[in-house]
Structures are given as C-alpha cells and as structure tokens.
Amino acid sequence: MIDRKDLGSWIEGTPQDPDYVPGTSYGLPADGPGSVAGFGRRLLSLLIDWGICVAVSIAFFQYDPLATLLLFVSLNVLLLSLFGATPAQFLLGLRVLPVARRWPMPVRALVRTLAMLTVITAVVWNRDRQPLHDVLAGTAVVRA
C-alpha cells in the first residue's frame, strides 16, 4: 500500500543540503568578488546583451532574425574570448571564469553560446547555480 508520506518525498523536490555554499565545489568563495553570480543579474545581463543585438539589427539589418542571432553569437564569443565578459556583464559587475577543463577561452565561449541558444540549457541549473551551458563549457559566471 502506498503511504502519503512516500508521495510527499518526490513532491517536495530533490534533497538539498542547507549548509552547501554554491560554487565551493569549484573553489569559489561564498560571497564577495569571485563568488557565483545570482540569477537576477545574469538574467538582466542576458536581456541587455540581447537588446544591444536587437538595436544593431534594427539599425543595420532591418531586424532580420538571423542577423540578430548572429550578432548575439558574435558578441558573446568575441567579447568573452577577449575580456571574459559581455558589455552587460561588464556593466553589472559580472565575468565568466573557466572552472573546469583545459580548453582555451574562445572554445569555451563558443560552446557556451551555442548551448545557450538551445534555451533548455539555460533553464536547467545545478546546485552550484550553474546553468547547463556553463557546465558544458566549464565556466562559471561570478561577481567581478
């Protein structure tokens, strides 16, 4: 016979450790510079970067969807490779750090950006507050 408490275990979600600090498995500090960035700042930086690409697409490409997408990919890959941050991330005090694997930053930036375009990788997060596209690229978005 199925008991109500058996059903409650999966309804309550995955087991969580209340003492775990996101980012510590990568050696990142718990707070302050270098700590894992919060969801709000990350989302705002994505919206600002997308808005920049939309504005350029409207001004020069008659708001062509493919041009907007290519601008977004180019902006991310180029600026993450060179500076470790997009314009919005720089503005909001964020940066992208390598935390796993030994890939050069241009490869990380390309993998991260292409995975982000699938959208599903942006909504699946782990306990270190990393979306799947960051896990795949071996990166973490931290406070600058």
Buried (B, 14 or more C-beta within 10 A) or exposed (E): EEEEEEEEEEEEEEEEEEEEBBBBBBEBBEEEEBBBBBEEBBEBBBEBBBEBBBEBBEEEBEEEEEBBBBBBBEBBBEBBBEBBBBBBBBEBBBBBBBBBEEBEBEBBBBBBBBBBEEEEBBEEBEBBBBBBBBBBBBBBBBBB
